[in-house]
Amino acid sequence: MKNTLEQLSQKALAIIKDPAVNDPDVIARLGQIPAKLQRIGSQFEELARETARIEELVESFAQHHHGTDSSDRQRLVSDPDFLNFGRRAAQTKLSIQIEGELLGKPGEREIISDHKASDSLVRCLMLLYEHKGAAILERLSTLRVNRGPFISKRPMVDYKNGSKPGELYKFQMIGDSGYHVLTTNTTQEKADNLVRAAKLLGFPPGSIEVQVIEK
């Protein structure tokens, strides 16, 4: 499977580099493929690890089943550590790589990977704002995501929680721009939203690469 994913990624990159391919939409869609394939590869690796943990758990439970009374077995399967196979759910964050050309630094590459995915998202948007101006954020305010506009100057209005009157979805200010970004979503949704934002802004494929990684 790993070889198949690598071959697909290489094919996509080869097509993008082909001078005969000049359709911006095709290039933009192909540009997202390597990162998606990398995420799929990571998911397969996690699936393999999870399968091994489940197998170990089942074998362990089977070995002790006959020597454990019903009340002890019930406590065992009700234990969160048992259901999580002795571990906490994986905590994730973003890894964002920005080509230096977008930031006035040709030949360089800016890497952002803060502990919190929301902080990485905000820092990326701040850098774009600082080097491209407020027009970037104004354009992104037209992008609709899961709970409202991706960027907003009116968070108290745009980020109202429709299911909980009086409450707002979480958001963060983007420096001194006057704009705010919605952060009430998963790490994967933040990554997907940033990819959509780069496409909306017409950035070259691969100029902003986003991955979800474990902390």
N, C-alpha and C positions, 0 to 999 in steps of 0.2 A: 504493500500500500504506500509506503514511504517513497519508493522509487516512482510509482505512478504519479503521486502528487508533485514530485520534483520535475518529472517530465512535462506535466501539464503546465507548471509554472514557467518552465523554460520555453515551451511553445508559445505561451501568451506573450512573453517578453519578446520573442523573436518576431511575432506578428506586429507588435507595437513599433519595433525598430525598422520594419520593412517600409521603405520610402513609398511603396505603392499604396500603403494604407494611409489615407488622409482624412478619413471620416472622424471628426472629433468625438462623436458619441460612441463609436466603436472603440476608439482608443481609450476613452474615459472608462468604459465598462471593462475592457481588458486590463486596464491599469489596476483595478481593484482585485483581480484574480489572485496574484501571488500572496497577498496578505490573507485572503479568504482561505486559500489552500493551506497556509501555515496554521491558521486557526483550526482547520479540519484535522491537520496532522496532530496538533496538540490534544484535540478532543479524542482522537483514536488512542493516543498514548495514555490519556487519563482513563479511557474505557478499559484498556488492558490492565492498568493498575487496579482499577475498581473491581474488575472480574477476579483478579488474583486475591484481593482482600475478601470478596464474598465467598470464594471457594474455601479460603482458610477459615472463615467464620463458620461456614456450614459444617466443615469437617470437625472443627473444635466443638461445636454444639452437639453434633452427632455422637462424638466420643463420650461426652459427659451426660447425654440425655438420660440414659438408663439409671445413672447414679444420682439423679437430681429430682427432688419431688416437684409436684406441680406448682406450688407457691414460689419455690426458688426459680423455676423456669420462667414464670410470669414476671418476676422482678427482673430477671436477666433481659428478656426481650423488651421490657418497658424502659430499660436504662438507655438514655440518649447516647451514651458512649457505645452501647451495643448497636443501636440503629445506625450510628455514624461510623461503625467499624473501628471504634477507639480513636477517632480523630475528629477534629472540627471541620466544618465545610470550608473549602478553599477560599481564602480571601484574595481578591484580585485588584489590580490597578491598571492604569494605562501606560503604555510606552509609545510616545509620539516622536517621530523623527521628521524634521522640517528641512528641506533643501535650502542651503544658504542663499540661493538666488532670490527667494521670496523675502529674505530679511536683509538684503543688501550685502551679503557675505558670500560671493561666488566661490565655489570650491569647498565650502564648509558645510557642516550639517549640525543642526541644533537638535539635541536629544532631551526630551522632557519625560520624567518618570517619577513624579512625586508620590508620596505614600498614599494620598487620597486621589482617586480618579477625578473628582471634581476640581481639585487644585491644579492638576495637569491640564485639564480642559480649559480652565480660566487662564492659565499661564500661556497656553498656546494662542488663545484669542487675544490676549494682551500684546503678545509679540507681533501678531498680524496687524493689530490696531496701531501700534507704535510705528510700524514701518510702512503700512499701506493707508493709514488714515481712517477716519470715521466712516467713510463710504463703504468700507468692508462690512462693518457691523450693521449699517443701515440695510445693506443688501441681504445680510443673513437674517434680519428681522422678518423677512418674507418667507423664511423656511419654516414650515409647520412640522412639528414633531409630535410625540405621543400625547402631551398634555397642554399644548399651546405652541406659541412661537418659540423657536430655538433661542432667539435673542429678543429682548424687549426693553423699551424705555419706560414702560408702564407695568412693572411687575405686580403692583398691588391690584391691577385690573386684569392683566393677562394671565397671571398665575394663581387665580382663585381656584381652590379645590372644589369642584362641582359637587362631589359626593359628601363634603363636610363643610357646610356653610360657616363662614367666618374664619376658615383656615386657608393658608396659602401653601402651594407647593414650594419646595426649597429652590432657592436660586442664589447666585453670587454676582457681585458687582465686578465688572470688567475694568479695573483700574479707575481712571478719572474720566472715562468715556461717556458716562451717563447711561450706558447700556448694562443689562444684566443677562445672565445665561441661566436657563432652566437646568437644575441638577437633580430633580426628583426622578431618577431613572436608574437602570442598572448600569454596570460598567460597560457591558456589551452595547447597550443602547447609546451610551455616550460616545463610544467608538464609532458606531454606525452613523450617528448624527454628525460627527466631525468629518467622516468620509463624504457624506452627502453635502456638507457645507463646502468642502474643497471643490467638489464637482460643480456646485452652484456658482462658485466664484470663478470657475473656468481655469483653475490651476492645472498645470501639466500633470498627467498621470504619474503617480509615484512621488510627487513633490512633497506630499504629506502622507506618511505611512503611520497607521495606527494599529496597535496590537493590545489585546487583553492578556496580561500575564499575572502569575501568582506573586503575592507579596513576599 
